[in-house]
Amino acid sequence: MNAKALQILVPHGNPTGLKIVDIPGWIGKCFVVPRQNLKDLKNRPEINQPGLYLLFGVDEETSENLVYIGESESFYSRISNHDANKDFWNTAVVFTGGLNRAFVKYLEYRATTLAYEAKRMKVQNKVQPQENTLLEFEKVTVEQYFENIRFVLNVFKFQVFEAVEDSYADNTLYHLKANGVKASAKILEDGSMTVFAGSIARRKEVGSFTGWSKTARERFLKEGKMVLKGDDSYVTTEDIIFKSPSAAAATLSGSPINGWISWEDEKGNTLDENLRK
């Protein structure tokens, strides 16, 4: 992958507040704004231009990443409406500059289509936009614009468009074989982990098994992503993405466990040995 540069301006000096992102030579501009800093966008003239925006949040019950994708000719008024009517989001990412109404409609279609296909986040849009008609050279132009959108989102770890199979750190298959567990998984570039369907989890839970992993296990059983196998085990019925190797290991084993040293490759090397040493 070729090197790529971007510039980040923090206009109010608050590193956790509004950020303005530019890519040298790109006509577009990106605003990353936490919900509590939304008013910092109010008097910026760029916000009244056509653009694409994404609202990111987390489901408090399931810990699933959520996203809403939209387009608008006046961002602040539209996002202010979402602030009142959509409660899930905590960060807005806005792309504007060099776009017209037809371009942003296409970007909305392209973004929602990829987000649904990637299944990295739960899309909150109720309606899937249809592709609008662009001239051939216009489509090439807007696709180039979209690649910059994708790049910026990945820099800020909003990997909403990246399919899991394209996001693995490498092709190494890791195994967890302990405490009645027999599971296979791969590590993703962002540090999350995919546990593959058919992995065996231990049914028994220790007393210290609490928190996210216990809640996740209960949810997976309710959703049918894990089902009972015999008297002592569960089996995963589909691939499941965990936020970390330790979260995956704990959920499968029913006990707190360090995933970085418990997941091993075919040679017996741990994740920690392969990736962090």
Backbone as CSV, one residue per row, in Angstrom:
resi,resn,N_x,N_y,N_z,CA_x,CA_y,CA_z,C_x,C_y,C_z
1,MET,0.845,-1.195,0.000,0.000,0.000,0.000,0.883,1.248,0.000
2,ASN,0.575,2.193,-0.884,1.368,3.414,-0.971,1.114,4.330,0.224
3,ALA,2.157,5.083,0.605,2.011,6.041,1.699,1.014,7.130,1.310
4,LYS,0.289,7.609,2.295,-0.706,8.652,2.064,-0.681,9.622,3.231
5,ALA,-0.771,10.918,2.922,-0.698,11.937,3.969,-2.061,12.569,4.199
6,LEU,-2.287,12.978,5.439,-3.458,13.780,5.746,-3.096,14.797,6.817
7,GLN,-3.882,15.844,6.893,-3.661,16.912,7.866,-4.857,16.980,8.800
8,ILE,-4.595,17.131,10.087,-5.665,17.217,11.072,-5.524,18.521,11.846
9,LEU,-6.576,19.312,11.820,-6.626,20.566,12.578,-7.567,20.396,13.759
10,VAL,-7.110,20.788,14.941,-7.948,20.791,16.140,-8.238,22.259,16.456
11,PRO,-9.339,22.812,15.923,-9.540,24.263,15.952,-9.679,24.878,17.336
12,HIS,-10.139,24.113,18.305,-10.329,24.663,19.645,-9.291,24.136,20.644
13,GLY,-8.305,23.418,20.142,-7.243,22.916,20.996,-7.626,21.747,21.881
14,ASN,-8.838,21.231,21.718,-9.312,20.110,22.524,-9.136,18.817,21.720
15,PRO,-8.191,17.958,22.069,-7.915,16.765,21.265,-9.078,15.784,21.192
16,THR,-10.022,15.887,22.124,-11.187,15.000,22.080,-12.403,15.690,21.464
17,GLY,-12.230,16.928,21.001,-13.337,17.681,20.420,-13.332,17.638,18.894
18,LEU,-13.815,18.705,18.280,-13.914,18.804,16.829,-12.543,18.676,16.176
19,LYS,-12.496,17.867,15.099,-11.290,17.745,14.282,-11.665,17.995,12.826
20,ILE,-10.802,18.707,12.120,-11.001,18.969,10.695,-9.882,18.271,9.938
21,VAL,-10.257,17.449,8.969,-9.288,16.595,8.272,-9.219,16.980,6.797
22,ASP,-7.988,17.169,6.313,-7.727,17.449,4.905,-6.737,16.434,4.360
23,ILE,-6.883,16.086,3.094,-5.880,15.320,2.361,-5.288,16.253,1.319
24,PRO,-3.976,16.469,1.316,-3.366,17.384,0.342,-3.793,17.065,-1.089
25,GLY,-4.262,18.089,-1.790,-4.683,17.926,-3.177,-6.119,17.469,-3.358
26,TRP,-6.826,17.233,-2.246,-8.218,16.784,-2.323,-9.144,17.963,-2.107
27,ILE,-10.167,18.069,-2.927,-11.104,19.180,-2.820,-12.033,19.020,-1.620
28,GLY,-12.147,17.810,-1.113,-13.050,17.550,0.004,-12.458,17.912,1.350
29,LYS,-13.321,17.867,2.354,-12.916,18.152,3.731,-13.787,17.305,4.657
30,CYS,-13.184,16.892,5.758,-13.899,16.044,6.708,-13.949,16.707,8.076
31,PHE,-15.089,16.598,8.739,-15.263,17.065,10.115,-15.617,15.868,10.986
32,VAL,-14.839,15.650,12.031,-15.133,14.597,13.003,-15.519,15.296,14.297
33,VAL,-16.773,15.114,14.707,-17.262,15.884,15.854,-18.006,14.995,16.843
34,PRO,-17.569,14.960,18.104,-18.344,14.268,19.138,-19.696,14.948,19.329
35,ARG,-20.663,14.212,19.752,-22.019,14.738,19.890,-22.073,15.962,20.803
36,GLN,-21.288,15.932,21.873,-21.335,17.041,22.823,-20.711,18.323,22.276
37,ASN,-19.985,18.216,21.150,-19.355,19.384,20.543,-20.042,19.813,19.249
38,LEU,-21.265,19.359,19.057,-21.974,19.588,17.800,-22.096,21.072,17.455
39,LYS,-22.258,21.928,18.447,-22.436,23.361,18.188,-21.199,24.000,17.569
40,ASP,-20.047,23.333,17.678,-18.835,23.874,17.080,-18.907,23.912,15.556
41,LEU,-19.861,23.184,14.980,-20.052,23.193,13.527,-20.990,24.307,13.060
42,LYS,-21.736,24.870,13.979,-22.872,25.727,13.631,-22.509,26.873,12.704
43,ASN,-21.403,27.549,12.947,-21.061,28.748,12.178,-20.029,28.500,11.089
44,ARG,-19.801,27.260,10.735,-18.846,26.953,9.669,-19.584,26.934,8.333
45,PRO,-19.184,27.757,7.362,-19.911,27.848,6.090,-19.910,26.548,5.300
46,GLU,-18.869,25.709,5.466,-18.810,24.461,4.696,-19.956,23.519,5.027
47,ILE,-20.523,23.681,6.217,-21.574,22.785,6.658,-22.862,22.984,5.864
48,ASN,-22.992,24.122,5.202,-24.185,24.403,4.399,-24.032,23.967,2.956
49,GLN,-22.996,23.197,2.653,-22.793,22.651,1.310,-23.259,21.193,1.275
50,PRO,-23.560,20.663,0.080,-23.952,19.250,-0.005,-22.847,18.341,0.510
51,GLY,-23.237,17.282,1.188,-22.230,16.375,1.724,-22.814,15.077,2.238
52,LEU,-21.912,14.194,2.600,-22.262,12.893,3.166,-21.904,12.908,4.651
53,TYR,-22.724,12.268,5.486,-22.387,12.182,6.901,-22.693,10.794,7.431
54,LEU,-21.964,10.425,8.464,-22.155,9.149,9.137,-22.234,9.397,10.636
55,LEU,-23.193,8.778,11.282,-23.358,8.868,12.730,-22.980,7.524,13.342
56,PHE,-22.038,7.540,14.288,-21.529,6.308,14.882,-21.897,6.229,16.366
57,GLY,-22.230,5.028,16.807,-22.534,4.805,18.205,-22.402,3.342,18.559
58,VAL,-22.776,2.996,19.778,-22.683,1.617,20.268,-23.991,1.253,20.964
59,ASP,-24.504,0.078,20.659,-25.699,-0.427,21.342,-25.329,-0.739,22.793
60,GLU,-25.973,-0.092,23.739,-25.610,-0.248,25.148,-25.900,-1.642,25.676
61,GLU,-26.851,-2.338,25.086,-27.189,-3.679,25.569,-26.305,-4.756,24.956
62,THR,-26.016,-4.630,23.662,-25.282,-5.686,22.960,-23.828,-5.339,22.678
63,SER,-23.451,-4.059,22.839,-22.108,-3.560,22.522,-21.804,-3.600,21.024
64,GLU,-22.832,-3.781,20.186,-22.624,-3.749,18.742,-22.360,-2.321,18.277
65,ASN,-21.458,-2.184,17.293,-21.212,-0.880,16.684,-22.352,-0.539,15.732
66,LEU,-22.844,0.693,15.818,-23.980,1.145,15.024,-23.566,2.298,14.116
67,VAL,-24.215,2.412,12.964,-23.939,3.523,12.058,-25.209,3.916,11.320
68,TYR,-25.378,5.209,11.139,-26.429,5.747,10.266,-25.734,6.578,9.197
69,ILE,-26.131,6.399,7.935,-25.496,7.087,6.807,-26.528,7.957,6.109
70,GLY,-26.193,9.227,5.882,-27.143,10.129,5.240,-26.452,11.169,4.385
71,GLU,-27.254,11.920,3.654,-26.750,13.030,2.841,-27.625,14.247,3.094
72,SER,-27.051,15.421,2.879,-27.800,16.634,3.145,-27.168,17.812,2.430
73,GLU,-27.969,18.847,2.195,-27.448,20.100,1.657,-27.166,21.094,2.766
74,SER,-27.610,20.797,3.973,-27.363,21.667,5.125,-27.138,20.786,6.342
75,PHE,-25.880,20.457,6.608,-25.543,19.480,7.633,-26.019,19.856,9.025
76,TYR,-25.804,21.091,9.419,-26.076,21.420,10.815,-27.554,21.242,11.164
77,SER,-28.426,21.701,10.281,-29.853,21.543,10.567,-30.259,20.074,10.555
78,ARG,-29.694,19.296,9.631,-30.028,17.873,9.580,-29.491,17.137,10.802
79,ILE,-28.253,17.390,11.160,-27.662,16.700,12.291,-28.315,17.146,13.601
80,SER,-28.709,18.406,13.672,-29.425,18.877,14.863,-30.721,18.112,15.042
81,ASN,-31.381,17.791,13.925,-32.602,16.999,13.981,-32.308,15.588,14.472
82,HIS,-31.209,15.006,13.973,-30.823,13.684,14.443,-30.459,13.710,15.925
83,ASP,-29.883,14.811,16.373,-29.511,14.924,17.783,-30.743,14.777,18.662
84,ALA,-31.872,15.271,18.153,-33.112,15.195,18.929,-33.834,13.855,18.754
85,ASN,-33.698,13.235,17.555,-34.524,12.077,17.228,-33.791,10.744,17.174
86,LYS,-32.472,10.759,17.120,-31.700,9.518,17.101,-30.782,9.515,18.318
87,ASP,-30.996,8.568,19.201,-30.306,8.615,20.485,-29.022,7.790,20.520
88,PHE,-28.798,6.908,19.541,-27.712,5.943,19.650,-26.327,6.531,19.401
89,TRP,-26.223,7.622,18.675,-24.908,8.039,18.172,-24.158,8.929,19.154
90,ASN,-22.826,8.857,19.069,-21.985,9.718,19.896,-20.943,10.481,19.094
91,THR,-20.753,10.133,17.808,-19.795,10.835,16.949,-20.375,10.984,15.551
92,ALA,-20.250,12.180,14.992,-20.647,12.426,13.607,-19.389,12.674,12.776
93,VAL,-19.346,12.072,11.582,-18.255,12.310,10.633,-18.889,12.854,9.354
94,VAL,-18.479,14.051,8.975,-19.118,14.782,7.877,-18.111,15.028,6.766
95,PHE,-18.504,14.736,5.524,-17.656,14.977,4.358,-18.353,15.963,3.436
96,THR,-17.643,17.030,3.076,-18.223,18.049,2.213,-17.123,18.680,1.367
97,GLY,-17.533,19.519,0.416,-16.568,20.193,-0.458,-16.493,19.540,-1.822
98,GLY,-16.771,20.301,-2.880,-16.660,19.795,-4.246,-17.760,18.842,-4.649
99,LEU,-18.867,18.842,-3.938,-19.963,17.921,-4.214,-21.221,18.678,-4.627
100,ASN,-22.041,18.021,-5.443,-23.359,18.556,-5.770,-24.414,17.553,-5.314
101,ARG,-25.660,17.881,-5.553,-26.759,17.045,-5.079,-26.681,15.625,-5.640
102,ALA,-26.364,15.504,-6.939,-26.288,14.182,-7.565,-25.140,13.367,-6.983
103,PHE,-24.025,14.025,-6.711,-22.866,13.321,-6.163,-23.158,12.769,-4.761
104,VAL,-23.776,13.578,-3.912,-24.009,13.111,-2.545,-25.062,11.998,-2.507
105,LYS,-26.012,12.030,-3.442,-26.987,10.945,-3.517,-26.278,9.639,-3.890
106,TYR,-25.324,9.732,-4.825,-24.570,8.539,-5.203,-23.699,8.059,-4.040
107,LEU,-23.055,8.988,-3.343,-22.215,8.617,-2.212,-23.032,7.930,-1.119
108,GLU,-24.241,8.417,-0.879,-25.106,7.785,0.113,-25.437,6.354,-0.300
109,TYR,-25.780,6.177,-1.578,-26.063,4.829,-2.092,-24.835,3.928,-1.952
110,ARG,-23.686,4.437,-2.359,-22.450,3.638,-2.337,-22.076,3.263,-0.898
111,ALA,-22.172,4.224,-0.010,-21.775,3.997,1.382,-22.700,3.002,2.079
112,THR,-23.997,3.158,1.921,-24.926,2.241,2.594,-24.818,0.831,2.015
113,THR,-24.632,0.730,0.710,-24.491,-0.590,0.079,-23.288,-1.333,0.634
114,LEU,-22.145,-0.656,0.686,-20.934,-1.288,1.212,-21.058,-1.614,2.696
115,ALA,-21.689,-0.731,3.455,-21.843,-0.964,4.887,-22.693,-2.205,5.149
116,TYR,-23.769,-2.366,4.394,-24.608,-3.562,4.540,-23.830,-4.813,4.147
117,GLU,-23.050,-4.737,3.077,-22.297,-5.894,2.599,-21.189,-6.287,3.577
118,ALA,-20.507,-5.298,4.147,-19.376,-5.569,5.028,-19.813,-6.188,6.353
119,LYS,-20.986,-5.775,6.865,-21.532,-6.291,8.129,-20.590,-6.058,9.310
120,ARG,-19.803,-4.983,9.244,-18.920,-4.663,10.359,-19.650,-3.857,11.431
121,MET,-20.718,-3.166,11.024,-21.535,-2.394,11.946,-23.007,-2.617,11.599
122,LYS,-23.862,-2.399,12.581,-25.292,-2.558,12.349,-25.842,-1.252,11.779
123,VAL,-26.269,-1.291,10.526,-26.728,-0.090,9.827,-28.120,0.286,10.311
124,GLN,-28.275,1.561,10.698,-29.533,2.032,11.268,-30.485,2.643,10.247
125,ASN,-30.071,2.728,8.982,-30.959,3.246,7.932,-32.144,2.317,7.748
126,LYS,-33.328,2.869,7.669,-34.523,2.068,7.463,-34.766,1.759,5.990
127,VAL,-34.218,2.616,5.111,-34.416,2.452,3.666,-33.058,2.432,2.972
128,GLN,-32.871,1.482,2.056,-31.643,1.423,1.263,-31.784,2.350,0.054
129,PRO,-30.966,3.415,-0.059,-31.057,4.320,-1.218,-30.767,3.586,-2.521
130,GLN,-31.403,4.029,-3.584,-31.177,3.465,-4.907,-30.073,4.235,-5.622
131,GLU,-29.367,3.543,-6.511,-28.305,4.200,-7.276,-28.903,5.200,-8.258
132,ASN,-28.390,6.432,-8.238,-28.847,7.435,-9.200,-27.918,7.453,-10.412
133,THR,-28.369,8.032,-11.489,-27.635,8.006,-12.748,-26.625,9.149,-12.812
134,LEU,-25.363,8.777,-13.097,-24.305,9.762,-13.315,-23.651,9.492,-14.662
135,LEU,-23.100,10.551,-15.266,-22.298,10.362,-16.463,-21.059,9.552,-16.109
136,GLU,-20.467,8.915,-17.093,-19.341,8.025,-16.829,-18.192,8.739,-16.118
137,PHE,-17.828,9.945,-16.596,-16.706,10.662,-15.978,-17.090,11.152,-14.580
138,GLU,-18.380,11.456,-14.373,-18.832,11.872,-13.042,-18.721,10.717,-12.053
139,LYS,-19.058,9.519,-12.497,-18.996,8.356,-11.624,-17.561,8.061,-11.204
140,VAL,-16.620,8.203,-12.168,-15.206,8.008,-11.840,-14.755,9.033,-10.800
141,THR,-15.174,10.284,-10.987,-14.801,11.355,-10.066,-15.319,11.096,-8.661
142,VAL,-16.580,10.713,-8.553,-17.174,10.512,-7.233,-16.643,9.234,-6.572
143,GLU,-16.264,8.228,-7.372,-15.652,7.026,-6.801,-14.278,7.365,-6.215
144,GLN,-13.531,8.236,-6.871,-12.248,8.680,-6.327,-12.462,9.441,-5.018
145,TYR,-13.498,10.243,-4.980,-13.852,10.970,-3.750,-14.175,9.976,-2.637
146,PHE,-14.919,8.934,-2.995,-15.317,7.947,-1.999,-14.115,7.212,-1.418
147,GLU,-13.086,6.962,-2.222,-11.890,6.291,-1.719,-11.221,7.114,-0.627
148,ASN,-11.255,8.435,-0.753,-10.706,9.288,0.303,-11.574,9.243,1.558
149,ILE,-12.886,9.180,1.372,-13.796,9.013,2.512,-13.454,7.728,3.258
150,ARG,-13.279,6.684,2.517,-12.960,5.376,3.093,-11.631,5.417,3.849
151,PHE,-10.644,6.076,3.265,-9.330,6.180,3.893,-9.415,6.925,5.223
152,VAL,-10.088,8.058,5.225,-10.197,8.856,6.449,-10.921,8.080,7.538
153,LEU,-12.006,7.407,7.184,-12.744,6.629,8.182,-11.883,5.522,8.778
154,ASN,-11.072,4.874,7.956,-10.194,3.821,8.466,-9.131,4.392,9.397
155,VAL,-8.612,5.588,9.076,-7.626,6.224,9.954,-8.201,6.419,11.355
156,PHE,-9.482,6.787,11.428,-10.133,7.016,12.717,-10.801,5.741,13.260
157,LYS,-10.473,4.600,12.647,-10.934,3.283,13.095,-12.449,3.101,12.996
158,PHE,-13.059,3.789,12.044,-14.459,3.540,11.714,-14.481,2.640,10.477
159,GLN,-14.246,1.344,10.666,-14.086,0.429,9.538,-15.437,-0.120,9.079
160,VAL,-16.301,0.788,8.711,-17.671,0.431,8.366,-17.765,-0.231,6.999
161,PHE,-16.805,0.016,6.104,-16.885,-0.507,4.741,-15.971,-1.701,4.495
162,GLU,-15.186,-2.103,5.483,-14.158,-3.118,5.254,-14.685,-4.507,5.579
163,ALA,-14.817,-5.341,4.560,-15.256,-6.714,4.773,-14.251,-7.449,5.654
164,VAL,-14.741,-8.340,6.486,-13.874,-9.042,7.430,-12.753,-9.783,6.708
165,GLU,-13.086,-10.454,5.608,-12.076,-11.256,4.905,-10.965,-10.409,4.297
166,ASP,-11.202,-9.113,4.161,-10.171,-8.209,3.640,-9.431,-7.473,4.751
167,SER,-9.751,-7.782,6.002,-9.222,-7.006,7.128,-8.352,-7.810,8.083
168,TYR,-8.030,-9.049,7.721,-7.180,-9.838,8.596,-5.753,-9.306,8.589
169,ALA,-5.112,-9.340,9.750,-3.732,-8.877,9.851,-2.803,-9.741,9.006
170,ASP,-3.093,-11.035,8.937,-2.377,-11.970,8.069,-3.248,-13.211,7.938
171,ASN,-2.713,-14.270,7.344,-3.504,-15.484,7.128,-3.323,-16.522,8.221
172,THR,-2.657,-16.147,9.307,-2.396,-17.099,10.377,-3.688,-17.520,11.080
173,LEU,-3.866,-18.806,11.226,-5.015,-19.348,11.951,-4.576,-19.658,13.375
174,TYR,-5.328,-19.146,14.343,-5.005,-19.356,15.750,-6.018,-20.304,16.386
175,HIS,-5.538,-21.040,17.399,-6.375,-22.041,18.051,-6.370,-21.820,19.564
176,LEU,-7.494,-22.111,20.166,-7.631,-22.076,21.621,-8.072,-23.466,22.063
177,LYS,-7.173,-24.156,22.789,-7.461,-25.520,23.224,-7.180,-25.626,24.714
178,ALA,-8.182,-25.296,25.510,-8.008,-25.339,26.959,-9.372,-25.306,27.636
179,ASN,-9.474,-25.965,28.791,-10.688,-25.884,29.586,-11.944,-26.264,28.805
180,GLY,-11.860,-27.312,27.988,-13.023,-27.766,27.237,-13.319,-26.947,26.001
181,VAL,-12.384,-26.071,25.618,-12.559,-25.209,24.450,-11.734,-25.737,23.283
182,LYS,-12.311,-25.713,22.102,-11.587,-26.062,20.881,-12.067,-25.111,19.788
183,ALA,-11.344,-24.007,19.633,-11.806,-22.936,18.744,-10.711,-22.501,17.782
184,SER,-11.142,-21.959,16.641,-10.223,-21.424,15.631,-10.609,-19.984,15.334
185,ALA,-9.588,-19.148,15.071,-9.852,-17.725,14.873,-8.727,-17.068,14.088
186,LYS,-9.009,-15.850,13.603,-7.996,-15.008,12.972,-8.069,-13.612,13.578
187,ILE,-6.930,-12.950,13.628,-6.848,-11.605,14.186,-7.019,-10.576,13.070
188,LEU,-7.771,-9.511,13.336,-7.983,-8.460,12.354,-7.009,-7.310,12.588
189,GLU,-6.873,-6.458,11.589,-5.910,-5.357,11.646,-6.172,-4.407,12.806
190,ASP,-7.422,-4.263,13.209,-7.744,-3.331,14.291,-7.645,-3.967,15.675
191,GLY,-7.170,-5.226,15.749,-7.011,-5.891,17.029,-8.206,-6.718,17.472
192,SER,-9.300,-6.655,16.716,-10.443,-7.515,17.023,-10.170,-8.916,16.477
193,MET,-11.032,-9.847,16.777,-10.778,-11.239,16.400,-12.053,-11.906,15.911
194,THR,-11.933,-12.671,14.817,-13.047,-13.456,14.301,-12.898,-14.898,14.747
195,VAL,-13.868,-15.391,15.503,-13.928,-16.795,15.885,-14.837,-17.495,14.886
196,PHE,-14.367,-18.586,14.314,-15.081,-19.213,13.218,-16.186,-20.156,13.679
197,ALA,-17.176,-20.298,12.821,-18.292,-21.206,13.093,-17.764,-22.613,13.335
198,GLY,-18.419,-23.326,14.249,-17.995,-24.680,14.585,-17.041,-24.749,15.751
199,SER,-16.681,-23.604,16.318,-15.801,-23.582,17.491,-16.564,-24.063,18.725
200,ILE,-15.868,-24.805,19.574,-16.474,-25.378,20.777,-16.145,-24.509,21.987
201,ALA,-17.180,-24.147,22.751,-17.023,-23.358,23.968,-17.406,-24.205,25.181
202,ARG,-16.775,-23.914,26.308,-17.104,-24.624,27.549,-18.380,-24.050,28.152
203,ARG,-19.291,-24.917,28.553,-20.550,-24.459,29.133,-20.361,-23.952,30.563
204,LYS,-19.519,-24.620,31.343,-19.324,-24.255,32.743,-18.687,-22.875,32.862
205,GLU,-19.163,-22.083,33.813,-18.618,-20.751,34.054,-18.066,-20.669,35.473
206,VAL,-16.914,-20.010,35.620,-16.345,-19.806,36.957,-17.028,-18.608,37.615
207,GLY,-16.881,-18.486,38.925,-17.547,-17.419,39.653,-17.105,-16.028,39.261
208,SER,-15.855,-15.906,38.796,-15.330,-14.584,38.419,-15.652,-14.205,36.980
209,PHE,-16.451,-15.042,36.293,-16.827,-14.761,34.902,-17.977,-13.758,34.893
210,THR,-17.645,-12.493,34.677,-18.642,-11.420,34.713,-18.364,-10.444,33.573
211,GLY,-19.134,-9.367,33.537,-18.865,-8.280,32.607,-19.265,-8.567,31.178
212,TRP,-18.512,-7.958,30.233,-18.883,-7.983,28.813,-18.992,-9.400,28.280
213,SER,-18.015,-10.250,28.579,-17.989,-11.599,28.011,-19.195,-12.429,28.456
214,LYS,-19.583,-12.294,29.712,-20.754,-13.031,30.199,-22.019,-12.533,29.497
215,THR,-22.147,-11.212,29.357,-23.302,-10.640,28.669,-23.317,-11.060,27.208
216,ALA,-22.132,-11.068,26.574,-22.044,-11.469,25.176,-22.456,-12.926,24.998
217,ARG,-21.988,-13.782,25.893,-22.356,-15.204,25.801,-23.870,-15.375,25.901
218,GLU,-24.491,-14.693,26.827,-25.948,-14.777,26.982,-26.657,-14.300,25.720
219,ARG,-26.122,-13.230,25.128,-26.737,-12.697,23.902,-26.566,-13.668,22.737
220,PHE,-25.380,-14.256,22.592,-25.136,-15.194,21.499,-26.051,-16.414,21.610
221,LEU,-26.283,-16.878,22.839,-27.181,-18.012,23.034,-28.616,-17.636,22.674
222,LYS,-29.009,-16.439,23.055,-30.363,-15.973,22.753,-30.564,-15.816,21.255
223,GLU,-29.524,-15.339,20.557,-29.619,-15.099,19.115,-29.359,-16.349,18.292
224,GLY,-28.925,-17.428,18.927,-28.636,-18.657,18.199,-27.262,-18.699,17.575
225,LYS,-26.400,-17.745,17.918,-25.029,-17.768,17.396,-24.186,-18.810,18.125
226,MET,-24.621,-19.180,19.315,-24.061,-20.296,20.065,-25.225,-21.178,20.494
227,VAL,-25.050,-22.504,20.382,-26.112,-23.428,20.787,-25.497,-24.546,21.628
228,LEU,-26.328,-25.187,22.399,-25.880,-26.264,23.272,-25.402,-27.455,22.447
229,LYS,-24.272,-28.032,22.876,-23.726,-29.235,22.228,-23.396,-30.235,23.338
230,GLY,-24.251,-31.226,23.515,-24.076,-32.152,24.622,-24.399,-31.473,25.942
231,ASP,-23.858,-32.019,27.030,-24.147,-31.477,28.352,-23.153,-30.426,28.804
232,ASP,-21.953,-30.434,28.225,-20.878,-29.610,28.767,-20.383,-28.512,27.831
233,SER,-20.932,-28.413,26.628,-20.336,-27.509,25.647,-21.382,-26.722,24.866
234,TYR,-20.914,-25.634,24.272,-21.653,-24.893,23.260,-20.848,-24.950,21.967
235,VAL,-21.527,-24.700,20.842,-20.834,-24.599,19.558,-21.316,-23.336,18.849
236,THR,-20.398,-22.637,18.213,-20.778,-21.427,17.471,-21.370,-21.835,16.131
237,THR,-22.457,-21.197,15.749,-23.154,-21.544,14.503,-22.778,-20.621,13.345
238,GLU,-22.042,-19.572,13.637,-21.590,-18.641,12.604,-20.317,-17.949,13.083
239,ASP,-19.624,-17.295,12.152,-18.439,-16.536,12.529,-18.856,-15.367,13.424
240,ILE,-18.087,-15.130,14.478,-18.400,-14.055,15.423,-17.175,-13.174,15.599
241,ILE,-17.363,-11.852,15.489,-16.273,-10.909,15.707,-16.293,-10.444,17.161
242,PHE,-15.159,-10.590,17.836,-14.991,-10.122,19.199,-14.091,-8.897,19.203
243,LYS,-14.272,-8.036,20.188,-13.529,-6.788,20.220,-12.050,-6.974,20.538
244,SER,-11.686,-8.138,21.065,-10.286,-8.408,21.384,-10.083,-9.912,21.517
245,PRO,-8.828,-10.398,21.418,-8.554,-11.827,21.634,-8.948,-12.292,23.034
246,SER,-8.769,-11.429,24.027,-9.128,-11.811,25.398,-10.639,-11.924,25.571
247,ALA,-11.389,-11.028,24.932,-12.850,-11.120,24.991,-13.331,-12.417,24.359
248,ALA,-12.707,-12.788,23.246,-13.063,-14.041,22.579,-12.744,-15.239,23.466
249,ALA,-11.532,-15.259,24.022,-11.107,-16.388,24.854,-11.976,-16.522,26.103
250,ALA,-12.293,-15.402,26.735,-13.109,-15.437,27.946,-14.518,-15.928,27.664
251,THR,-15.120,-15.442,26.586,-16.482,-15.839,26.240,-16.550,-17.330,25.945
252,LEU,-15.533,-17.859,25.292,-15.522,-19.274,24.933,-15.223,-20.172,26.137
253,SER,-14.369,-19.714,27.028,-13.938,-20.566,28.147,-14.788,-20.404,29.395
254,GLY,-15.582,-19.324,29.453,-16.406,-19.089,30.644,-15.587,-18.656,31.841
255,SER,-14.429,-18.043,31.570,-13.567,-17.573,32.653,-12.661,-16.466,32.129
256,PRO,-12.206,-15.559,33.012,-11.272,-14.523,32.575,-9.981,-15.179,32.079
257,ILE,-9.467,-14.715,30.929,-8.279,-15.337,30.346,-7.589,-14.330,29.427
258,ASN,-6.283,-14.362,29.401,-5.497,-13.475,28.543,-5.410,-14.080,27.146
259,GLY,-6.140,-13.512,26.210,-6.165,-14.052,24.863,-4.855,-13.943,24.116
260,TRP,-4.035,-12.966,24.465,-2.773,-12.759,23.751,-1.787,-13.896,23.996
261,ILE,-1.945,-14.624,25.096,-1.042,-15.741,25.350,-1.753,-17.099,25.291
262,SER,-3.071,-17.104,25.156,-3.801,-18.374,25.106,-4.119,-18.811,23.674
263,TRP,-4.217,-17.860,22.735,-4.402,-18.217,21.325,-3.038,-18.531,20.724
264,GLU,-2.909,-19.704,20.076,-1.637,-20.133,19.501,-1.818,-20.556,18.050
265,ASP,-0.739,-20.377,17.268,-0.775,-20.829,15.883,-0.394,-22.310,15.806
266,GLU,-0.256,-22.846,14.587,0.027,-24.266,14.405,1.361,-24.675,15.020
267,LYS,2.301,-23.728,15.141,3.623,-24.023,15.683,3.695,-23.835,17.204
268,GLY,2.591,-23.393,17.802,2.585,-23.174,19.240,2.989,-21.782,19.654
269,ASN,3.165,-20.895,18.661,3.497,-19.503,18.966,2.227,-18.738,19.312
270,THR,2.300,-17.924,20.361,1.129,-17.164,20.782,0.955,-15.911,19.932
271,LEU,-0.210,-15.319,20.036,-0.459,-14.020,19.397,0.573,-12.986,19.845
272,ASP,0.865,-12.976,21.126,1.815,-12.022,21.666,3.188,-12.191,21.035
273,GLU,3.615,-13.444,20.877,4.927,-13.717,20.280,4.969,-13.324,18.813
274,ASN,3.887,-13.537,18.097,3.866,-13.251,16.659,3.703,-11.775,16.331
275,LEU,2.947,-11.077,17.138,2.561,-9.711,16.755,3.113,-8.607,17.640
276,ARG,3.532,-8.922,18.860,3.908,-7.843,19.766,5.341,-7.945,20.279
277,LYS,6.093,-8.961,19.809,7.472,-9.097,20.278,8.423,-9.141,19.104
